[in-house]
Amino acid sequence: MTIAITLNIGLIMVAMAIAVAFTIPDVPVVTLYVVLTVSALVIPVGTWPITHTLWSAIDLRVRPVSDEEAADAQSWVGTHRLHAR
């Protein structure tokens, strides 16, 4: 979530800076407002899988899976496989 928010805010700020730089002195405020608002709603949906995977990788790097957790996961998978059939 933190990575997604940071990426979202960063992309919107860059887009706003580029738009303002190219349209000075007549900045279309309403158009920028609409486009950036829609972007603020769409970008998180598009980047969620990537940022979620990245955050999971960081978490696994910081907190590696213990042998006990791996055994619990294997027993859970084995139990639920039997119930799925």
WOJOFEN-V346312 format. One record per helix or strand of 3 or more residues. SS is the DSSP state (H for helix, E for strand). FROM is the first residue (numbers start at 1). TO is the last residue. Records with the same first field share a line. If there is no record, write none. Layout:
SS=FROM-TO + FROM-TO
This chain:
H=2-23 + 29-62 + 67-84
